[in-house]
């Protein structure tokens, strides 16, 4: 697996979105039997922070646009957020949600 720079990753994401032949923007989340759907948010944007070189201030770059779903595992009770891109339906975020998050 090769490592891509932030700019190469952004270019690859843009090519994927432009080359998508799927026109349906509605995401139907497949919910496994061992999970339950808690919440969905349609047309959300995901950003990532890119640190600048040389001590300059970094910037936020768009990672994807799509639907976010919060799912809970029935056996453990843990919650995770999953986001799929609008056109390609590829997963661009899958993170656990913790009670210990400080803002």
N, C-alpha and C positions, 0 to 999 in steps of 0.2 A: 504494500500500500504506500503510495507516494505522498509526500507532504506538500501541500500547496500553500502559497503565500495568501494573505488576506485578499489582495487584488485578484489573484488567479481564481480564488474561491468565488468571489463576487462575479467575475466574468463567466465562470462555469454555471453559476446559478441563473444568470441572465440568459445564457444560451439555452438552458433547459426550459425556462419559462417561455422564451420566444419560439422554441421549436415544438412546443406542445401542440398536439393535434386534437386534444380533448377540449371541447368548447363548453361543456357543462361545468358551471362554477359551484354547483351544490355538492357538498361533501357529505357522503353518507358514511359515518363512522361505523366500522365493524366493531362490535362490542363482544369481546370473548365471554364465554359462559361464567368465568370466575371473576368478572368485573361488573360494576354497575355505573351507569352514566349519572354524574351529578349535575353538570352544567355544560352548556356550549355557548360559545361566542362566535358569531359569524363575522366575516370580513375584518379580521384582526391583522395587525402588522407586527412582525418580529424584527427586532434590531439587535445588532451585536456591536460591542465597543472595540474599536481598533486603536491600539496604542500607536502613537506617532514616534518616529525615531528622533534621536537627538534632543530629547527633553521637551519637545513641543507638545501641545495639548492634542489628545487623540480626538477621534470623531466617531459618531454613531452611524453605522451603515445598515441599510435594510437587508434583512436576511430572507424575508418571504412574506407573502400575504395569503391568508387563508382562514380556516375555521379551527378554533381551539376547543378541545373537549377535556373536561376534568373527569377522570375515571377513578373509582375506588376498588381495590382488591377486596373481595368478599371475605377471604380467609384472614388476612392480616389487618385490614382496615386502612392500609397505606393508600395515599392519593397521588396520582401523577397527572401531569398536563401533557397532552399530545396535540401538536399542530401539524396540519397537512396543507400543502400549497394548493391554491385554487385550481389551477389548470392541470398540473401534473399529478396531484394527489399524493405526492411524495412527502414522507415525514420530514419536517425540518426542525421539530422540537419534540423531545420526550424527556421530561424532567420530573423527579419526585418533588412533592410539595411538603415542606417541613413546617411543624409548628414553631420551630426555633428561628425562623427567618426574622432578622432585624432590618428595619428600614431607616 
